[in-house]
Amino acid sequence: MGQIIYWIGAILSIWCIIDLFTAKRLALPWKLLLAVLIFFSSWAGLLLYYFFLRDLLR
């Protein structure tokens, strides 16, 4: 069960990273930094991006 939750988190993190790279407001170095933070922090990065950063970048 834990492995399923891990893979769901990894897939959703990749979705957030793709969404991050479509944002027009950030330069590439910031996008790369945020992508690494989102991917390695998994669920915490996912929630941080979705609830706080996503609206700021649109």
PDB file of N, CA, C, O and CB in Angstrom:
ATOM      1  N   MET A   1       0.816  -1.194   0.000  1.00  0.00           N
ATOM      2  CA  MET A   1       0.000   0.000   0.000  1.00  0.00           C
ATOM      3  C   MET A   1       0.864   1.264   0.000  1.00  0.00           C
ATOM      4  O   MET A   1       0.546   2.240  -0.678  1.00  0.00           O
ATOM      5  CB  MET A   1      -0.931  -0.005   1.202  1.00  0.00           C
ATOM      6  N   GLY A   2       1.943   1.237   0.755  1.00  0.00           N
ATOM      7  CA  GLY A   2       2.829   2.389   0.821  1.00  0.00           C
ATOM      8  C   GLY A   2       3.484   2.690  -0.513  1.00  0.00           C
ATOM      9  O   GLY A   2       3.724   3.848  -0.854  1.00  0.00           O
ATOM     10  N   GLN A   3       3.768   1.644  -1.259  1.00  0.00           N
ATOM     11  CA  GLN A   3       4.402   1.839  -2.562  1.00  0.00           C
ATOM     12  C   GLN A   3       3.429   2.492  -3.553  1.00  0.00           C
ATOM     13  O   GLN A   3       3.844   3.282  -4.401  1.00  0.00           O
ATOM     14  CB  GLN A   3       4.906   0.492  -3.119  1.00  0.00           C
ATOM     15  N   ILE A   4       2.169   2.171  -3.447  1.00  0.00           N
ATOM     16  CA  ILE A   4       1.166   2.789  -4.321  1.00  0.00           C
ATOM     17  C   ILE A   4       1.066   4.283  -4.024  1.00  0.00           C
ATOM     18  O   ILE A   4       1.000   5.097  -4.945  1.00  0.00           O
ATOM     19  CB  ILE A   4      -0.217   2.107  -4.140  1.00  0.00           C
ATOM     20  N   ILE A   5       1.053   4.642  -2.750  1.00  0.00           N
ATOM     21  CA  ILE A   5       0.998   6.050  -2.362  1.00  0.00           C
ATOM     22  C   ILE A   5       2.248   6.781  -2.844  1.00  0.00           C
ATOM     23  O   ILE A   5       2.164   7.926  -3.288  1.00  0.00           O
ATOM     24  CB  ILE A   5       0.852   6.187  -0.831  1.00  0.00           C
ATOM     25  N   TYR A   6       3.400   6.131  -2.761  1.00  0.00           N
ATOM     26  CA  TYR A   6       4.641   6.729  -3.245  1.00  0.00           C
ATOM     27  C   TYR A   6       4.564   7.012  -4.747  1.00  0.00           C
ATOM     28  O   TYR A   6       4.929   8.102  -5.187  1.00  0.00           O
ATOM     29  CB  TYR A   6       5.830   5.808  -2.939  1.00  0.00           C
ATOM     30  N   TRP A   7       4.099   6.055  -5.527  1.00  0.00           N
ATOM     31  CA  TRP A   7       4.029   6.231  -6.979  1.00  0.00           C
ATOM     32  C   TRP A   7       2.996   7.272  -7.377  1.00  0.00           C
ATOM     33  O   TRP A   7       3.207   8.010  -8.339  1.00  0.00           O
ATOM     34  CB  TRP A   7       3.709   4.911  -7.652  1.00  0.00           C
ATOM     35  N   ILE A   8       1.888   7.344  -6.660  1.00  0.00           N
ATOM     36  CA  ILE A   8       0.903   8.392  -6.929  1.00  0.00           C
ATOM     37  C   ILE A   8       1.522   9.762  -6.665  1.00  0.00           C
ATOM     38  O   ILE A   8       1.321  10.695  -7.443  1.00  0.00           O
ATOM     39  CB  ILE A   8      -0.367   8.191  -6.061  1.00  0.00           C
ATOM     40  N   GLY A   9       2.272   9.887  -5.570  1.00  0.00           N
ATOM     41  CA  GLY A   9       2.952  11.142  -5.268  1.00  0.00           C
ATOM     42  C   GLY A   9       3.979  11.501  -6.321  1.00  0.00           C
ATOM     43  O   GLY A   9       4.103  12.670  -6.685  1.00  0.00           O
ATOM     44  N   ALA A  10       4.720  10.520  -6.819  1.00  0.00           N
ATOM     45  CA  ALA A  10       5.723  10.782  -7.852  1.00  0.00           C
ATOM     46  C   ALA A  10       5.062  11.227  -9.157  1.00  0.00           C
ATOM     47  O   ALA A  10       5.547  12.153  -9.809  1.00  0.00           O
ATOM     48  CB  ALA A  10       6.580   9.529  -8.094  1.00  0.00           C
ATOM     49  N   ILE A  11       3.975  10.587  -9.539  1.00  0.00           N
ATOM     50  CA  ILE A  11       3.270  10.958 -10.768  1.00  0.00           C
ATOM     51  C   ILE A  11       2.669  12.355 -10.650  1.00  0.00           C
ATOM     52  O   ILE A  11       2.742  13.143 -11.593  1.00  0.00           O
ATOM     53  CB  ILE A  11       2.168   9.935 -11.084  1.00  0.00           C
ATOM     54  N   LEU A  12       2.078  12.664  -9.500  1.00  0.00           N
ATOM     55  CA  LEU A  12       1.514  13.998  -9.312  1.00  0.00           C
ATOM     56  C   LEU A  12       2.609  15.062  -9.252  1.00  0.00           C
ATOM     57  O   LEU A  12       2.394  16.187  -9.702  1.00  0.00           O
ATOM     58  CB  LEU A  12       0.672  14.041  -8.038  1.00  0.00           C
ATOM     59  N   SER A  13       3.760  14.730  -8.712  1.00  0.00           N
ATOM     60  CA  SER A  13       4.880  15.672  -8.691  1.00  0.00           C
ATOM     61  C   SER A  13       5.362  15.968 -10.101  1.00  0.00           C
ATOM     62  O   SER A  13       5.676  17.114 -10.421  1.00  0.00           O
ATOM     63  CB  SER A  13       6.034  15.121  -7.845  1.00  0.00           C
ATOM     64  N   ILE A  14       5.422  14.958 -10.936  1.00  0.00           N
ATOM     65  CA  ILE A  14       5.812  15.169 -12.330  1.00  0.00           C
ATOM     66  C   ILE A  14       4.776  16.030 -13.044  1.00  0.00           C
ATOM     67  O   ILE A  14       5.138  16.878 -13.860  1.00  0.00           O
ATOM     68  CB  ILE A  14       5.984  13.820 -13.059  1.00  0.00           C
ATOM     69  N   TRP A  15       3.496  15.825 -12.751  1.00  0.00           N
ATOM     70  CA  TRP A  15       2.455  16.664 -13.329  1.00  0.00           C
ATOM     71  C   TRP A  15       2.642  18.125 -12.909  1.00  0.00           C
ATOM     72  O   TRP A  15       2.486  19.029 -13.730  1.00  0.00           O
ATOM     73  CB  TRP A  15       1.066  16.158 -12.908  1.00  0.00           C
ATOM     74  N   CYS A  16       2.974  18.360 -11.638  1.00  0.00           N
ATOM     75  CA  CYS A  16       3.211  19.723 -11.161  1.00  0.00           C
ATOM     76  C   CYS A  16       4.420  20.341 -11.842  1.00  0.00           C
ATOM     77  O   CYS A  16       4.411  21.530 -12.161  1.00  0.00           O
ATOM     78  CB  CYS A  16       3.404  19.733  -9.646  1.00  0.00           C
ATOM     79  N   ILE A  17       5.458  19.553 -12.068  1.00  0.00           N
ATOM     80  CA  ILE A  17       6.662  20.063 -12.724  1.00  0.00           C
ATOM     81  C   ILE A  17       6.346  20.455 -14.165  1.00  0.00           C
ATOM     82  O   ILE A  17       6.818  21.488 -14.640  1.00  0.00           O
ATOM     83  CB  ILE A  17       7.796  19.009 -12.686  1.00  0.00           C
ATOM     84  N   ILE A  18       5.568  19.660 -14.853  1.00  0.00           N
ATOM     85  CA  ILE A  18       5.167  20.013 -16.223  1.00  0.00           C
ATOM     86  C   ILE A  18       4.343  21.291 -16.203  1.00  0.00           C
ATOM     87  O   ILE A  18       4.535  22.164 -17.049  1.00  0.00           O
ATOM     88  CB  ILE A  18       4.360  18.860 -16.882  1.00  0.00           C
ATOM     89  N   ASP A  19       3.438  21.409 -15.256  1.00  0.00           N
ATOM     90  CA  ASP A  19       2.638  22.616 -15.121  1.00  0.00           C
ATOM     91  C   ASP A  19       3.521  23.821 -14.783  1.00  0.00           C
ATOM     92  O   ASP A  19       3.263  24.928 -15.257  1.00  0.00           O
ATOM     93  CB  ASP A  19       1.564  22.423 -14.044  1.00  0.00           C
ATOM     94  N   LEU A  20       4.537  23.616 -13.984  1.00  0.00           N
ATOM     95  CA  LEU A  20       5.470  24.681 -13.620  1.00  0.00           C
ATOM     96  C   LEU A  20       6.219  25.200 -14.839  1.00  0.00           C
ATOM     97  O   LEU A  20       6.407  26.409 -14.976  1.00  0.00           O
ATOM     98  CB  LEU A  20       6.461  24.184 -12.571  1.00  0.00           C
ATOM     99  N   PHE A  21       6.644  24.321 -15.716  1.00  0.00           N
ATOM    100  CA  PHE A  21       7.405  24.736 -16.885  1.00  0.00           C
ATOM    101  C   PHE A  21       6.541  25.419 -17.945  1.00  0.00           C
ATOM    102  O   PHE A  21       7.079  26.029 -18.869  1.00  0.00           O
ATOM    103  CB  PHE A  21       8.097  23.544 -17.488  1.00  0.00           C
ATOM    104  N   THR A  22       5.229  25.330 -17.833  1.00  0.00           N
ATOM    105  CA  THR A  22       4.360  26.070 -18.749  1.00  0.00           C
ATOM    106  C   THR A  22       4.084  27.481 -18.251  1.00  0.00           C
ATOM    107  O   THR A  22       3.529  28.295 -18.989  1.00  0.00           O
ATOM    108  CB  THR A  22       3.048  25.327 -18.942  1.00  0.00           C
ATOM    109  N   ALA A  23       4.463  27.787 -17.010  1.00  0.00           N
ATOM    110  CA  ALA A  23       4.254  29.131 -16.455  1.00  0.00           C
ATOM    111  C   ALA A  23       5.182  30.123 -17.149  1.00  0.00           C
ATOM    112  O   ALA A  23       6.340  29.809 -17.424  1.00  0.00           O
ATOM    113  CB  ALA A  23       4.498  29.142 -14.917  1.00  0.00           C
ATOM    114  N   LYS A  24       4.683  31.294 -17.424  1.00  0.00           N
ATOM    115  CA  LYS A  24       5.439  32.303 -18.164  1.00  0.00           C
ATOM    116  C   LYS A  24       6.172  33.289 -17.252  1.00  0.00           C
ATOM    117  O   LYS A  24       7.048  34.011 -17.726  1.00  0.00           O
ATOM    118  CB  LYS A  24       4.510  33.061 -19.082  1.00  0.00           C
ATOM    119  N   ARG A  25       5.848  33.340 -15.983  1.00  0.00           N
ATOM    120  CA  ARG A  25       6.347  34.391 -15.109  1.00  0.00           C
ATOM    121  C   ARG A  25       7.723  34.133 -14.510  1.00  0.00           C
ATOM    122  O   ARG A  25       8.313  35.051 -13.939  1.00  0.00           O
ATOM    123  CB  ARG A  25       5.387  34.601 -14.018  1.00  0.00           C
ATOM    124  N   LEU A  26       8.246  32.942 -14.617  1.00  0.00           N
ATOM    125  CA  LEU A  26       9.529  32.613 -13.987  1.00  0.00           C
ATOM    126  C   LEU A  26      10.612  32.379 -15.028  1.00  0.00           C
ATOM    127  O   LEU A  26      10.352  31.895 -16.130  1.00  0.00           O
ATOM    128  CB  LEU A  26       9.387  31.377 -13.100  1.00  0.00           C
ATOM    129  N   ALA A  27      11.832  32.735 -14.647  1.00  0.00           N
ATOM    130  CA  ALA A  27      12.981  32.438 -15.501  1.00  0.00           C
ATOM    131  C   ALA A  27      13.346  30.959 -15.343  1.00  0.00           C
ATOM    132  O   ALA A  27      12.960  30.311 -14.371  1.00  0.00           O
ATOM    133  CB  ALA A  27      14.199  33.356 -15.143  1.00  0.00           C
ATOM    134  N   LEU A  28      14.083  30.451 -16.300  1.00  0.00           N
ATOM    135  CA  LEU A  28      14.429  29.026 -16.314  1.00  0.00           C
ATOM    136  C   LEU A  28      15.177  28.561 -15.061  1.00  0.00           C
ATOM    137  O   LEU A  28      14.856  27.485 -14.557  1.00  0.00           O
ATOM    138  CB  LEU A  28      15.264  28.728 -17.527  1.00  0.00           C
ATOM    139  N   PRO A  29      16.161  29.307 -14.525  1.00  0.00           N
ATOM    140  CA  PRO A  29      16.841  28.818 -13.315  1.00  0.00           C
ATOM    141  C   PRO A  29      15.891  28.627 -12.125  1.00  0.00           C
ATOM    142  O   PRO A  29      16.049  27.681 -11.353  1.00  0.00           O
ATOM    143  CB  PRO A  29      17.945  29.785 -12.924  1.00  0.00           C
ATOM    144  N   TRP A  30      14.910  29.520 -11.978  1.00  0.00           N
ATOM    145  CA  TRP A  30      13.940  29.368 -10.892  1.00  0.00           C
ATOM    146  C   TRP A  30      13.029  28.168 -11.128  1.00  0.00           C
ATOM    147  O   TRP A  30      12.661  27.458 -10.192  1.00  0.00           O
ATOM    148  CB  TRP A  30      13.101  30.640 -10.744  1.00  0.00           C
ATOM    149  N   LYS A  31      12.676  27.954 -12.382  1.00  0.00           N
ATOM    150  CA  LYS A  31      11.851  26.787 -12.699  1.00  0.00           C
ATOM    151  C   LYS A  31      12.589  25.495 -12.363  1.00  0.00           C
ATOM    152  O   LYS A  31      12.002  24.571 -11.799  1.00  0.00           O
ATOM    153  CB  LYS A  31      11.450  26.796 -14.183  1.00  0.00           C
ATOM    154  N   LEU A  32      13.866  25.430 -12.707  1.00  0.00           N
ATOM    155  CA  LEU A  32      14.653  24.229 -12.403  1.00  0.00           C
ATOM    156  C   LEU A  32      14.778  24.007 -10.902  1.00  0.00           C
ATOM    157  O   LEU A  32      14.649  22.880 -10.423  1.00  0.00           O
ATOM    158  CB  LEU A  32      16.044  24.333 -13.028  1.00  0.00           C
ATOM    159  N   LEU A  33      15.029  25.087 -10.156  1.00  0.00           N
ATOM    160  CA  LEU A  33      15.145  24.970  -8.704  1.00  0.00           C
ATOM    161  C   LEU A  33      13.842  24.483  -8.086  1.00  0.00           C
ATOM    162  O   LEU A  33      13.850  23.580  -7.249  1.00  0.00           O
ATOM    163  CB  LEU A  33      15.546  26.311  -8.090  1.00  0.00           C
ATOM    164  N   LEU A  34      12.738  25.067  -8.487  1.00  0.00           N
ATOM    165  CA  LEU A  34      11.442  24.639  -7.962  1.00  0.00           C
ATOM    166  C   LEU A  34      11.102  23.211  -8.381  1.00  0.00           C
ATOM    167  O   LEU A  34      10.506  22.465  -7.605  1.00  0.00           O
ATOM    168  CB  LEU A  34      10.348  25.589  -8.431  1.00  0.00           C
ATOM    169  N   ALA A  35      11.471  22.831  -9.583  1.00  0.00           N
ATOM    170  CA  ALA A  35      11.205  21.467 -10.041  1.00  0.00           C
ATOM    171  C   ALA A  35      11.949  20.449  -9.181  1.00  0.00           C
ATOM    172  O   ALA A  35      11.387  19.417  -8.817  1.00  0.00           O
ATOM    173  CB  ALA A  35      11.607  21.309 -11.514  1.00  0.00           C
ATOM    174  N   VAL A  36      13.192  20.731  -8.861  1.00  0.00           N
ATOM    175  CA  VAL A  36      13.969  19.819  -8.010  1.00  0.00           C
ATOM    176  C   VAL A  36      13.371  19.756  -6.611  1.00  0.00           C
ATOM    177  O   VAL A  36      13.258  18.678  -6.029  1.00  0.00           O
ATOM    178  CB  VAL A  36      15.448  20.265  -7.937  1.00  0.00           C
ATOM    179  N   LEU A  37      12.990  20.902  -6.073  1.00  0.00           N
ATOM    180  CA  LEU A  37      12.377  20.917  -4.735  1.00  0.00           C
ATOM    181  C   LEU A  37      11.052  20.170  -4.701  1.00  0.00           C
ATOM    182  O   LEU A  37      10.778  19.423  -3.762  1.00  0.00           O
ATOM    183  CB  LEU A  37      12.162  22.351  -4.271  1.00  0.00           C
ATOM    184  N   ILE A  38      10.236  20.371  -5.720  1.00  0.00           N
ATOM    185  CA  ILE A  38       8.945  19.670  -5.770  1.00  0.00           C
ATOM    186  C   ILE A  38       9.155  18.169  -5.891  1.00  0.00           C
ATOM    187  O   ILE A  38       8.493  17.392  -5.202  1.00  0.00           O
ATOM    188  CB  ILE A  38       8.092  20.180  -6.949  1.00  0.00           C
ATOM    189  N   PHE A  39      10.066  17.757  -6.755  1.00  0.00           N
ATOM    190  CA  PHE A  39      10.243  16.327  -6.975  1.00  0.00           C
ATOM    191  C   PHE A  39      10.811  15.614  -5.749  1.00  0.00           C
ATOM    192  O   PHE A  39      10.364  14.519  -5.407  1.00  0.00           O
ATOM    193  CB  PHE A  39      11.149  16.099  -8.163  1.00  0.00           C
ATOM    194  N   PHE A  40      11.788  16.224  -5.089  1.00  0.00           N
ATOM    195  CA  PHE A  40      12.421  15.535  -3.965  1.00  0.00           C
ATOM    196  C   PHE A  40      11.665  15.679  -2.652  1.00  0.00           C
ATOM    197  O   PHE A  40      11.918  14.926  -1.712  1.00  0.00           O
ATOM    198  CB  PHE A  40      13.811  16.044  -3.787  1.00  0.00           C
ATOM    199  N   SER A  41      10.746  16.629  -2.571  1.00  0.00           N
ATOM    200  CA  SER A  41       9.958  16.734  -1.346  1.00  0.00           C
ATOM    201  C   SER A  41       8.604  16.035  -1.489  1.00  0.00           C
ATOM    202  O   SER A  41       7.811  16.017  -0.548  1.00  0.00           O
ATOM    203  CB  SER A  41       9.752  18.205  -0.976  1.00  0.00           C
ATOM    204  N   SER A  42       8.346  15.472  -2.643  1.00  0.00           N
ATOM    205  CA  SER A  42       7.174  14.663  -2.952  1.00  0.00           C
ATOM    206  C   SER A  42       5.871  15.324  -2.510  1.00  0.00           C
ATOM    207  O   SER A  42       5.482  16.341  -3.085  1.00  0.00           O
ATOM    208  CB  SER A  42       7.302  13.309  -2.300  1.00  0.00           C
ATOM    209  N   TRP A  43       5.194  14.783  -1.518  1.00  0.00           N
ATOM    210  CA  TRP A  43       3.868  15.261  -1.148  1.00  0.00           C
ATOM    211  C   TRP A  43       3.891  16.685  -0.613  1.00  0.00           C
ATOM    212  O   TRP A  43       2.989  17.465  -0.918  1.00  0.00           O
ATOM    213  CB  TRP A  43       3.260  14.343  -0.119  1.00  0.00           C
ATOM    214  N   ALA A  44       4.895  17.042   0.175  1.00  0.00           N
ATOM    215  CA  ALA A  44       4.969  18.402   0.720  1.00  0.00           C
ATOM    216  C   ALA A  44       5.161  19.411  -0.408  1.00  0.00           C
ATOM    217  O   ALA A  44       4.506  20.453  -0.418  1.00  0.00           O
ATOM    218  CB  ALA A  44       6.121  18.519   1.749  1.00  0.00           C
ATOM    219  N   GLY A  45       6.038  19.122  -1.344  1.00  0.00           N
ATOM    220  CA  GLY A  45       6.252  20.012  -2.478  1.00  0.00           C
ATOM    221  C   GLY A  45       5.034  20.098  -3.364  1.00  0.00           C
ATOM    222  O   GLY A  45       4.710  21.165  -3.885  1.00  0.00           O
ATOM    223  N   LEU A  46       4.362  18.983  -3.536  1.00  0.00           N
ATOM    224  CA  LEU A  46       3.140  18.941  -4.328  1.00  0.00           C
ATOM    225  C   LEU A  46       2.071  19.845  -3.727  1.00  0.00           C
ATOM    226  O   LEU A  46       1.455  20.640  -4.436  1.00  0.00           O
ATOM    227  CB  LEU A  46       2.622  17.507  -4.432  1.00  0.00           C
ATOM    228  N   LEU A  47       1.855  19.726  -2.438  1.00  0.00           N
ATOM    229  CA  LEU A  47       0.848  20.548  -1.770  1.00  0.00           C
ATOM    230  C   LEU A  47       1.245  22.023  -1.762  1.00  0.00           C
ATOM    231  O   LEU A  47       0.395  22.891  -1.961  1.00  0.00           O
ATOM    232  CB  LEU A  47       0.631  20.059  -0.340  1.00  0.00           C
ATOM    233  N   LEU A  48       2.510  22.309  -1.537  1.00  0.00           N
ATOM    234  CA  LEU A  48       2.995  23.686  -1.555  1.00  0.00           C
ATOM    235  C   LEU A  48       2.763  24.308  -2.929  1.00  0.00           C
ATOM    236  O   LEU A  48       2.263  25.429  -3.024  1.00  0.00           O
ATOM    237  CB  LEU A  48       4.489  23.741  -1.184  1.00  0.00           C
ATOM    238  N   TYR A  49       3.117  23.605  -3.972  1.00  0.00           N
ATOM    239  CA  TYR A  49       2.928  24.139  -5.323  1.00  0.00           C
ATOM    240  C   TYR A  49       1.449  24.330  -5.633  1.00  0.00           C
ATOM    241  O   TYR A  49       1.043  25.391  -6.107  1.00  0.00           O
ATOM    242  CB  TYR A  49       3.568  23.208  -6.362  1.00  0.00           C
ATOM    243  N   TYR A  50       0.651  23.316  -5.369  1.00  0.00           N
ATOM    244  CA  TYR A  50      -0.744  23.364  -5.784  1.00  0.00           C
ATOM    245  C   TYR A  50      -1.538  24.440  -5.049  1.00  0.00           C
ATOM    246  O   TYR A  50      -2.360  25.124  -5.659  1.00  0.00           O
ATOM    247  CB  TYR A  50      -1.388  22.020  -5.565  1.00  0.00           C
ATOM    248  N   PHE A  51      -1.303  24.599  -3.748  1.00  0.00           N
ATOM    249  CA  PHE A  51      -2.119  25.529  -2.980  1.00  0.00           C
ATOM    250  C   PHE A  51      -1.556  26.942  -2.897  1.00  0.00           C
ATOM    251  O   PHE A  51      -2.315  27.879  -2.646  1.00  0.00           O
ATOM    252  CB  PHE A  51      -2.299  25.001  -1.612  1.00  0.00           C
ATOM    253  N   PHE A  52      -0.239  27.134  -3.100  1.00  0.00           N
ATOM    254  CA  PHE A  52       0.333  28.464  -2.937  1.00  0.00           C
ATOM    255  C   PHE A  52       0.974  29.005  -4.207  1.00  0.00           C
ATOM    256  O   PHE A  52       0.658  30.118  -4.627  1.00  0.00           O
ATOM    257  CB  PHE A  52       1.347  28.442  -1.840  1.00  0.00           C
ATOM    258  N   LEU A  53       1.856  28.251  -4.816  1.00  0.00           N
ATOM    259  CA  LEU A  53       2.642  28.769  -5.922  1.00  0.00           C
ATOM    260  C   LEU A  53       1.903  28.790  -7.254  1.00  0.00           C
ATOM    261  O   LEU A  53       2.164  29.660  -8.085  1.00  0.00           O
ATOM    262  CB  LEU A  53       3.877  27.965  -6.064  1.00  0.00           C
ATOM    263  N   ARG A  54       1.016  27.883  -7.465  1.00  0.00           N
ATOM    264  CA  ARG A  54       0.333  27.776  -8.747  1.00  0.00           C
ATOM    265  C   ARG A  54      -0.422  29.053  -9.107  1.00  0.00           C
ATOM    266  O   ARG A  54      -0.333  29.530 -10.239  1.00  0.00           O
ATOM    267  CB  ARG A  54      -0.624  26.605  -8.725  1.00  0.00           C
ATOM    268  N   ASP A  55      -1.159  29.602  -8.154  1.00  0.00           N
ATOM    269  CA  ASP A  55      -1.914  30.828  -8.423  1.00  0.00           C
ATOM    270  C   ASP A  55      -1.011  32.033  -8.596  1.00  0.00           C
ATOM    271  O   ASP A  55      -1.338  32.946  -9.355  1.00  0.00           O
ATOM    272  CB  ASP A  55      -2.896  31.091  -7.307  1.00  0.00           C
ATOM    273  N   LEU A  56       0.119  32.052  -7.907  1.00  0.00           N
ATOM    274  CA  LEU A  56       1.045  33.174  -8.034  1.00  0.00           C
ATOM    275  C   LEU A  56       1.729  33.206  -9.403  1.00  0.00           C
ATOM    276  O   LEU A  56       2.098  34.274  -9.890  1.00  0.00           O
ATOM    277  CB  LEU A  56       2.094  33.106  -6.934  1.00  0.00           C
ATOM    278  N   LEU A  57       1.897  32.047 -10.013  1.00  0.00           N
ATOM    279  CA  LEU A  57       2.616  31.962 -11.282  1.00  0.00           C
ATOM    280  C   LEU A  57       1.718  32.152 -12.494  1.00  0.00           C
ATOM    281  O   LEU A  57       2.224  32.282 -13.608  1.00  0.00           O
ATOM    282  CB  LEU A  57       3.311  30.639 -11.382  1.00  0.00           C
ATOM    283  N   ARG A  58       0.446  32.173 -12.320  1.00  0.00           N
ATOM    284  CA  ARG A  58      -0.491  32.331 -13.441  1.00  0.00           C
ATOM    285  C   ARG A  58      -0.761  33.777 -13.734  1.00  0.00           C
ATOM    286  O   ARG A  58      -1.527  34.089 -14.646  1.00  0.00           O
ATOM    287  CB  ARG A  58      -1.794  31.623 -13.155  1.00  0.00           C
TER     288      ARG A  58
END
